[in-house]
């Protein structure tokens, strides 16, 4: 297989303003909320699948599922905490991508993908004891509907 270098001329034509955005993106330093949400969901699915498989096996075979349940359960929890602490934006009531260097939220671009953490996991433990109320829920739903 021959090594090929992707040139900007290989990209599909975009409107001028979007082309300049694409050519200036630093994708190596972006921590996307959408990808982390998908990983969060996959980690949870692996735990659930192993738990179901464990209960359908004799005890001596079920032990092989304990390590993946523990490992992926831990990963799920750590990723969930990180997504909420680093990506959640209280004033906009949604999650945003991060710049890895420096570690801060990227420019606040409103997108439906900002709400993928709601699909990926249960974030209600993070909302307990906060000022999460009906008005905030309504504003979050409105933000999701207007995100495209």
DRENSEGU-264561 format. One record per residue: residue number from 1; z, x, y of N, C-alpha, C, O in turn; residue in three letters. Coordinates in steps of 0.001 Angstrom, whole numbers, plus 524288, in hexadecimal, padded with zeros to 5 digits. Atoms other than C-alpha are relative to their C-alpha. Layout:
DRENSEGU-264561
ATOM    i    n_Z    n_X    n_Y   ca_Z   ca_X   ca_Y    c_Z    c_X    c_Y    o_Z    o_X    o_Y   aa
ATOM  NUM      Z      X      Y      Z      X      Y      Z      X      Y      Z      X      Y  ala
...
***
This chain:
DRENSEGU-264561
ATOM    i    n_Z    n_X    n_Y   ca_Z   ca_X   ca_Y    c_Z    c_X    c_Y    o_Z    o_X    o_Y   aa
ATOM    1  80000  80355  7FB62  80000  80000  80000  80000  80379  804CF  80302  80734  80537  unk
ATOM    2  80096  7FCEC  7FB40  7FC0B  80542  80D1C  803EE  7FE2A  8041B  804A2  7F977  804DD  unk
ATOM    3  7FC70  80160  7FBC0  80616  805BE  8181D  7FCD2  7FDE5  8048F  7F8DD  80023  8061B  unk
ATOM    4  802A5  80227  7FB6B  80218  7FD26  82356  80405  7FF2E  8043B  8087F  7FDCC  80327  unk
ATOM    5  7FC9A  800C9  7FB84  807ED  7FC63  830C9  7FE4E  7FB08  802BC  7F9B1  7FA5A  803E8  unk
ATOM    6  8013C  804DD  7FD52  808A6  7EF1D  83736  7FF5D  80119  805CF  802E2  80327  8085C  unk
ATOM    7  8011F  7FF58  7FA70  8027E  7EF82  84489  80093  7FABD  802AD  80004  7F6AB  8002C  unk
ATOM    8  7FF8E  804EC  7FD29  804A0  7E55D  84F16  7FAD7  7FD0E  7FFF7  7FAC5  7F84C  800AD  unk
ATOM    9  8050D  802AA  8004A  7F621  7E27F  84DF5  7FF82  7FCE4  7FAEB  7FC2D  7F973  7FA81  unk
ATOM   10  8000B  802D7  804F0  7F8E8  7DDBF  84010  802E3  7FACA  80061  8025E  7F778  7FCF1  unk
ATOM   11  7FD04  804CD  7FF59  801CF  7D306  84540  7FC79  7FBA5  801EF  7F8B0  7FCA7  804B9  unk
ATOM   12  80329  8044D  7FDF7  7FC53  7C582  847C2  80091  7FFB1  805EF  80493  8012A  80824  unk
ATOM   13  7FFE8  8006C  7FA4D  7F8EE  7C2DC  855DC  80420  7FC11  801A8  8047A  7F7C7  7FF81  unk
ATOM   14  7FBFC  80365  7FDD0  8041F  7BD06  85D7D  7FEFB  7FF65  805CB  7FC61  802AA  8082B  unk
ATOM   15  80070  8005A  7FA4E  804B7  7B7DF  86B47  8025C  804DC  80279  80603  80727  80058  unk
ATOM   16  7FE9F  7FB0B  7FD7F  8066E  7C33B  874A5  805E9  800DB  8006A  807D1  80516  7FF2B  unk
ATOM   17  7FA5F  7FF4C  7FF42  814DB  7C0D8  87787  802BE  800E2  7FACA  80667  803FE  7FA87  unk
ATOM   18  7FD93  7FF4F  8051A  8185C  7BFC5  8690F  7FE69  80530  7FD9D  80188  8079B  7FADE  unk
ATOM   19  801C0  7FAFD  80217  81033  7CBC3  86592  80378  80464  80213  804E8  807EF  7FF29  unk
ATOM   20  7FCBA  7FBE2  7FDCB  81847  7D40B  86ED9  80582  7FFC6  7FDC2  80803  803D4  7FD21  unk
ATOM   21  7FAD3  80084  80266  824DF  7CEAE  86900  7FFE8  80276  7FA91  8036C  8056F  7F92F  unk
ATOM   22  80065  7FDF0  80552  82062  7D1FA  85B2F  7FF97  805EC  8000E  80217  80887  7FCE1  unk
ATOM   23  800BB  7FA5E  7FFF2  81C25  7DFB3  85ED2  804D5  802F3  801E0  80532  807AD  80113  unk
ATOM   24  7FB46  7FD72  7FE17  82971  7E283  86517  804D9  7FEB6  7FCB9  80931  80038  7FE21  unk
ATOM   25  7FB81  80169  80340  8320F  7DD15  85A48  8021B  804CE  7FD2D  7FF24  80817  7FB4C  unk
ATOM   26  7FD6D  7FBD6  802EF  83BD9  7E65F  85446  8026C  7FD84  7FB2D  80724  7FC9B  7FAFF  unk
ATOM   27  7FE28  802F5  80482  83CDF  7DFD8  84708  803B8  8030B  7FC81  8066B  800B2  7F94A  unk
ATOM   28  7FC75  7FCF1  80348  84457  7EB08  840CA  805AD  7FF7E  801B5  80937  800D7  7FEBE  unk
ATOM   29  7FAA5  80088  7FE11  85047  7E814  84923  801BB  7FA55  80095  805B5  7F941  8030F  unk
ATOM   30  7FEAB  80583  7FF99  8505D  7D943  847D8  802AA  7FE38  7FAFE  800D4  7FF59  7F6B2  unk
ATOM   31  7FD4E  80270  80460  85A04  7D249  83F0A  7FF0C  7FA22  8009C  801B5  7F78A  803A9  unk
ATOM   32  80180  80574  7FF29  853BD  7C4DE  83D91  803B1  7FC13  7FD6F  8055F  7FCCE  7F8FC  unk
ATOM   33  7FC99  80413  80205  85C09  7B8CD  83BC7  7FD57  7FD30  7FB79  7FFFB  7FB92  7F7CC  unk
ATOM   34  802B3  802D4  80433  85187  7B28A  8333B  8005B  802FF  7FAD6  80196  800A9  7F6D1  unk
ATOM   35  7FFB6  7FCE7  804CC  85124  7BDAC  8294A  80591  8001C  7FDE1  8065D  7FF8E  7F92B  unk
ATOM   36  7FA91  7FFEC  801C0  85FED  7BE8C  828C8  801AE  7FAB4  7FDDD  804E6  7FA73  7FA4C  unk
ATOM   37  7FED4  80538  80208  860AC  7AFDB  826B7  7FDC7  7FF49  7FA86  80051  7FD0D  7F71B  unk
ATOM   38  80260  8005A  8052E  85753  7B0B4  81B43  80326  8033C  7FC19  80429  80177  7F7BE  unk
ATOM   39  7FCCA  7FCBC  80376  85F3A  7BBEB  8156E  8053A  7FD5F  7FED5  80724  7FD9C  7FA6E  unk
ATOM   40  7FB12  802CB  800AA  86BA6  7B406  8177B  7FF63  7FBAA  7FBF1  802B0  7FB04  7F882  unk
ATOM   41  8010C  80441  803AF  865C6  7A883  8102E  7FF1E  80221  7FA79  8011E  7FFF0  7F6B1  unk
ATOM   42  80116  7FDAC  8051B  860D5  7B135  80513  8050D  801F5  7FD77  805E4  80124  7F8CD  unk
ATOM   43  7FB04  7FE1A  8021A  86E31  7B79C  80375  8033D  7FB7F  7FDD6  80596  7FBF0  7F9A9  unk
ATOM   44  7FD14  8048F  801C4  87474  7AA40  8025E  7FD8F  7FDAA  7FB15  8005E  7FC0E  7F787  unk
ATOM   45  802B0  80213  804A0  86A2B  7A5A4  7F898  8010D  8035E  7FB2D  801AF  8014D  7F6E2  unk
ATOM   46  7FEDC  7FC7D  80462  86C8B  7B1A4  7F00F  8057B  7FEEE  7FDEE  8064F  7FEB5  7F932  unk
ATOM   47  7FA9E  8012A  801A3  87B23  7AEBF  7EFE5  80022  7FADA  7FCFF  8027F  7FA8F  7F8D1  unk
ATOM   48  7FFF9  8051E  80297  878CF  7A077  7EC5E  7FD4E  80038  7FAAF  7FF28  7FDE6  7F6E7  unk
ATOM   49  802D0  7FF7C  804EE  86EEC  7A3FF  7E1DA  80354  802D5  7FBEC  8038D  80129  7F76B  unk
ATOM   50  7FC98  7FD19  8039B  87831  7ADED  7DBAD  804A3  7FCB1  7FE41  80639  7FCEC  7F9B8  unk
ATOM   51  7FB94  8035D  8016E  88372  7A426  7DC20  7FE5A  7FBED  7FBF8  80135  7FADB  7F841  unk
ATOM   52  801EA  803DF  803C6  87B43  799F1  7D517  7FED8  80290  7FAC7  80022  80067  7F6AE  unk
ATOM   53  8013B  7FD36  804D7  87677  7A3DA  7CB21  804FE  80192  7FD29  80533  8017B  7F85C  unk
ATOM   54  7FB0E  7FE50  80245  88465  7A88A  7C8F8  8029B  7FB82  7FD06  804E1  7FC52  7F8DE  unk
ATOM   55  7FD6F  8047C  80270  88937  79ADC  7C5B2  7FD0A  7FE0B  7FB33  7FF3B  7FB2B  7F808  unk
ATOM   56  80326  801AD  80475  87E3A  798B9  7BBDF  8000B  803ED  7FB8B  7FD3A  80335  7F7B7  unk
ATOM   57  7FFE8  7FBCA  803E6  88170  7A4EE  7B3E6  8056F  80065  7FD87  80955  7FEC5  7FFD4  unk
ATOM   58  7FADE  7FED5  80257  88C2B  7A8AF  7AA60  802DB  8040B  80350  80063  80710  80620  unk
ATOM   59  7FCBB  7FCA6  7FCAD  89760  7B026  7B0B2  7FE61  805B9  7FFCF  7FE4F  80854  803D9  unk
ATOM   60  80160  7FA78  80061  89314  7BD67  7AB81  7FAE3  8013C  802DA  7FA1B  805A8  80494  unk
ATOM   61  804E6  7FF2E  7FD19  885A3  7BBAA  7B1C3  800A2  7FEBE  805CB  7FDD8  800DF  80914  unk
ATOM   62  7FF3C  801B6  7FA9B  88AAC  7B547  7BE2A  801ED  8045E  80388  8010A  80438  80841  unk
ATOM   63  7FDDC  7FBAE  7FCE5  89158  7C1D4  7C296  7FBD4  80303  802F7  7FCED  80530  8071C  unk
ATOM   64  8042B  7FD09  7FD67  8844C  7C7F8  7C620  7FE85  7FDAE  8054C  7FBE8  80043  80866  unk
ATOM   65  80154  80282  7FB0D  8831D  7BE5B  7D16F  8042B  800C0  80434  80332  7FF97  808C4  unk
ATOM   66  7FBBF  7FF6C  7FC3B  8901E  7C197  7D7F8  7FEB1  803FE  80442  7FFBF  8030C  808DB  unk
ATOM   67  8013A  7FBE7  7FC2D  88B50  7CE1B  7DE92  7FBF2  7FE2B  803FD  7FCCF  7FEEC  808A8  unk
ATOM   68  803AF  801DF  7FC07  87F21  7C801  7E4EC  80242  7FBA1  80367  8010A  7FB4D  8080B  unk
ATOM   69  7FD93  8042B  7FCDE  8870E  7BC28  7E935  80363  8026B  80442  8032D  800CE  808C8  unk
ATOM   70  7FC99  7FD62  7FC32  890F1  7C50E  7EFCA  7FCBF  802F1  80411  7FDB3  80279  808C1  unk
ATOM   71  80327  7FCC8  7FC77  886B1  7CE41  7F593  7FCE5  7FCB2  803E3  7FD16  7FDAF  80897  unk
ATOM   72  80330  80328  7FC7B  87D8E  7C3E4  7FB0F  80346  7FC2F  8032C  801BE  7FAAB  80779  unk
ATOM   73  7FC61  80334  7FCF0  888F1  7BB4F  7FF36  80217  80308  804AB  80282  800F1  808FB  unk
ATOM   74  7FE3B  7FC99  7FBB5  88E21  7C6BD  80743  7FBB9  800CC  80404  7FCAF  80062  808B6  unk
ATOM   75  80461  7FF35  7FC65  880B0  7C97E  80D0C  7FF0F  7FB25  8034D  7FE2B  7FB78  80804  unk
ATOM   76  800D1  804F1  7FD3A  87F26  7BB29  81088  80410  7FF51  80450  802C3  7FDFE  808C0  unk
ATOM   77  7FBCD  800B2  7FC2A  88C52  7BAB3  8174F  7FF64  803CB  80496  7FFD1  80235  8091B  unk
ATOM   78  8008F  7FC1D  7FBCF  88A29  7C75E  81EF3  7FB59  7FECC  80389  7FBB2  7FF59  8084D  unk
ATOM   79  80497  80147  7FCDF  87C87  7C33A  82340  8010A  7FB26  80357  7FF69  7FAE7  807DB  unk
ATOM   80  7FEC3  804C4  7FD25  88181  7B5C8  82737  8036C  80139  804C4  8027A  7FF39  80909  unk
ATOM   81  7FC94  7FE75  7FBA8  88C42  7BBCB  82F93  7FCDF  802F2  80424  7FD79  801F1  808CE  unk
ATOM   82  8031B  7FCE5  7FC4F  882AE  7C579  835B6  7FC34  7FC90  80309  7FBA0  7FD2E  807C5  unk
ATOM   83  803AB  80386  7FD50  878A1  7BAE7  838BD  802DF  7FCF2  8042E  800FF  7FC6A  80894  unk
ATOM   84  7FD25  80333  7FC26  882E3  7B2A8  83F63  80226  80349  8047E  801B9  801C0  80908  unk
ATOM   85  7FD99  7FCD5  7FBDC  889B8  7BD93  846CD  7FC06  802AB  80383  7FCE7  80326  80837  unk
ATOM   86  803BD  7FCED  7FCFA  87DA4  7C510  84B22  7FB6B  7FCD9  80221  7F945  7FE33  80637  unk
ATOM   87  804C5  802C3  7FE8B  872C3  7BAFD  84C0B  800F2  7FAB8  8029F  7FD7D  7F8BB  8054F  unk
ATOM   88  7FED5  80523  7FDBE  87975  7AE49  85030  80087  80076  805E6  8032F  803F3  807E0  unk
ATOM   89  7FFB7  80026  7FA55  877BD  7AB13  85E86  80276  7FAD1  80186  80003  7F6B3  8011E  unk
ATOM   90  7FCF8  804B5  7FEDA  88208  7A16F  862EC  7FD94  7FCBB  8045F  7FD94  7F7EF  8040E  unk
ATOM   91  80215  8030B  7FBA1  87B83  79D98  86FA8  7FAE4  7FD3F  7FEA4  7F9B8  7F922  800D7  unk
ATOM   92  804E7  8027B  80197  86E6C  79A95  86916  80084  7FCEB  7FAEA  7FCE3  7FA2C  7F95D  unk
ATOM   93  7FEE2  802BC  804DE  87486  79536  85C8E  7FBEE  80103  7FBCC  7FA14  7FD65  7F939  unk
ATOM   94  8039D  7FE63  80418  86B7A  79CCA  85399  8008F  805D6  7FF14  8033A  80891  801FF  unk
ATOM   95  7FFD0  7FA7F  8016C  869B3  7A9F8  84D31  7FB22  802B5  80216  7F6F8  80052  80266  unk
ATOM   96  80467  7FCFD  7FDFB  860EF  7B4B3  852BC  7FFAA  80539  7FD2E  80391  8073D  7FB3A  unk
ATOM   97  800E1  7FAD6  80244  85AF2  7C145  84D76  80329  80417  802F8  804C8  80339  8076A  unk
ATOM   98  7FD2B  7FBA7  7FD92  861CB  7CE33  85052  7FC6C  804AB  800B3  7F8CF  80585  7FDA5  unk
ATOM   99  8021A  7FAB5  7FF9D  85D29  7DB22  8556E  80402  80373  7FD4D  808A5  80339  7FE8C  unk
ATOM  100  7FC58  7FC9A  802CB  86313  7E526  84C48  801E6  80478  80370  80655  8063F  802E2  unk
ATOM  101  7FE99  7FBBD  7FC69  86312  7EFAE  856D3  7FEB9  7FE5A  80585  7FA15  7FDFD  806BA  unk
ATOM  102  7FA6D  800C6  800F4  86AE0  7EC46  85EAF  800E0  7FABB  7FD5C  7FD8A  7F746  7FD99  unk
ATOM  103  7FED7  804D0  802D8  87164  7E19D  856B2  80140  7FBAA  803E7  805A6  7FB2D  805C8  unk
ATOM  104  7FF4C  80471  7FC72  86F69  7D5BF  85F4A  7FBC9  7FBFA  7FECE  7F7CF  7FD2F  7FC61  unk
ATOM  105  803E0  80412  800E5  86843  7C8DA  85EF1  7FB10  8012B  80312  7FB36  80319  80779  unk
ATOM  106  8050B  7FF43  7FD6E  859E8  7C984  8621B  7FF49  7FBE8  8043D  80286  7F86A  804E7  unk
ATOM  107  80159  803EA  7FC1D  85391  7C200  86D10  8003D  7FAA3  7FD6F  7FE3B  7F9EA  7F920  unk
ATOM  108  7FF10  80518  80251  8571F  7B3DE  86ABD  7FAF7  7FCCC  7FFC3  7F99E  7FA01  80370  unk
ATOM  109  804C6  802EF  800E5  84A99  7AE32  8653F  8016A  7FB57  7FC94  80360  7FBFC  7F83D  unk
ATOM  110  7FEA9  804BA  802D4  84C57  7A01C  860FA  7FBEB  7FF14  7FBC1  7F73B  7FEE4  7FCD2  unk
ATOM  111  8037F  800AB  8046E  846A0  79DF2  85373  802CE  7FCE9  7FBC3  80795  7FD2B  7FB4C  unk
ATOM  112  7FDA8  802E9  80452  848CD  7950B  847D0  8029D  803B1  7FC19  80665  80232  7F988  unk
ATOM  113  7FDAF  7FC43  803B8  84BC5  7A13F  83FB9  8058C  80186  80192  80879  80388  7FE53  unk
ATOM  114  7FAA5  7FED8  7FE46  8582A  7A308  847DA  80400  7FC92  7FD38  808AA  7FDBD  7FD46  unk
ATOM  115  7FC75  803AA  8028F  85DE4  797B8  84018  80014  80099  7FA0D  8029F  7FD86  7F75D  unk
ATOM  116  80014  7FF2A  805A8  85B26  79D0E  8326A  8056C  800F0  7FDA2  80638  7FF8F  7F918  unk
ATOM  117  7FACF  7FF77  8025C  8697F  7A0C8  83080  8025C  7FAC7  7FE49  8057F  7FAA7  7FAA5  unk
ATOM  118  7FDFD  80520  80199  86C6C  7922D  82FBA  7FDF4  7FE7A  7FAA1  800B0  7FBEB  7F79D  unk
ATOM  119  80255  800FC  80521  8633E  7913A  82408  80243  803B9  7FBE6  802F5  80244  7F75F  unk
ATOM  120  7FE95  7FBDE  803A3  8680D  79DD9  81DEE  80593  7FFAA  7FDF6  806A4  8015A  7F996  unk
ATOM  121  7FA87  7FFC3  8018F  876A5  79B9D  81D68  8033D  7FC1A  80313  80172  7F9D0  806E8  unk
ATOM  122  7FC4E  8036D  7FD59  88252  7939B  82164  80311  80336  803FF  80623  806A1  80291  unk
ATOM  123  7FD46  7FD1C  7FBE3  88742  79899  82E6F  804B9  7FD08  8021A  80709  7FEA7  805FF  unk
ATOM  124  7FB95  80310  7FE0B  891DC  78E44  83000  80523  8030D  80034  80849  80204  803AF  unk
ATOM  125  7FB18  7FD0B  7FF6A  89CEE  7980A  82D32  8005C  802F5  8052B  804A6  803D9  80726  unk
ATOM  126  7FFFD  7FD2B  7FB0A  898E2  79F56  83981  800ED  7FC5C  8049B  8025D  7FE15  808DC  unk
ATOM  127  7FF90  803BC  7FBBF  89969  792EF  8417D  80560  7FD81  80043  806D1  7FB3C  80440  unk
ATOM  128  7FABD  8022D  8000E  8A70D  78EAB  83D6D  80369  802E1  803F5  80336  807AA  80464  unk
ATOM  129  7FC83  7FDA4  7FC2E  8B104  790F3  84806  7FD4A  80179  8050C  7FFBB  803A7  80892  unk
ATOM  130  802D0  7FEF7  7FB1F  8A673  7924B  85258  7FF68  7FADD  802E8  8014D  7F6CE  80129  unk
ATOM  131  800D1  804CC  7FD05  8A279  78891  85C8F  7FAEC  7FD4B  7FE59  7F819  7FB25  80198  unk
ATOM  132  804A0  8028D  80233  897AA  78376  8539A  80112  7FA2E  7FFF9  804AC  7F867  7FD53  unk
ATOM  133  7FF18  80598  7FF98  896A0  77516  856D7  7FAD3  7FD16  7FFC7  7F6B1  7FF7D  7FF47  unk
ATOM  134  804C0  8032B  80063  88CED  769CE  8569B  7FC00  80177  80428  7F751  8018F  80311  unk
ATOM  135  803A3  7FE9B  7FBD1  8870B  76DC9  863A2  7FD1B  80512  7FEB7  7F86D  80582  7FFBA  unk
ATOM  136  80273  7FB09  80167  8846C  77B98  85EC1  7FC1F  7FF3D  7FB83  7F7EE  80198  7FB7B  unk
ATOM  137  80391  8012C  8044E  87E65  7765C  85230  7FB0A  7FD77  80217  7F6BC  7FEDC  80077  unk
ATOM  138  8048C  8029F  7FDAA  87573  76D91  85A24  7FCAA  803F2  802F2  7F7E0  803CC  8028A  unk
ATOM  139  802F8  7FBFE  7FD25  87195  7790E  862E9  7FD29  803B4  7FC4B  7F8CA  8055E  7FD66  unk
ATOM  140  80282  7FC9F  803CD  86EC0  78173  856F2  7FB46  7FD5B  7FD93  7F734  7FFD2  7FCE3  unk
ATOM  141  8046E  802F2  80226  86618  776E5  85114  7FBAD  7FFA3  8040D  7F718  80028  802B2  unk
ATOM  142  803F6  80034  7FBDC  85F23  77573  85E2F  7FD53  8054C  80093  7F893  80586  8014C  unk
ATOM  143  80253  7FABC  7FFA8  85D18  78440  85ECA  7FC42  800E1  7FB77  7F80F  8031E  7FC29  unk
ATOM  144  8036F  7FF73  80493  85770  783EB  8510A  7FAFB  7FCD5  800C0  7F6B6  7FEC9  7FFB7  unk
ATOM  145  804A6  8034E  7FF3C  84E42  778AE  8544E  7FC51  80233  8041C  7F791  801A1  803A6  unk
ATOM  146  80363  7FDE8  7FBDD  8494D  77F74  86082  7FE01  80578  7FECE  7FB0A  807B4  801DC  unk
ATOM  147  8017F  7FA9B  80144  84777  78C82  85988  7FA6F  80070  7FDEF  7F852  804BF  7FDA4  unk
ATOM  148  80568  7FFBF  801F2  83A29  788F4  85422  80000  7FF54  7FA5D  7FBDC  7FF69  7F7ED  unk
***
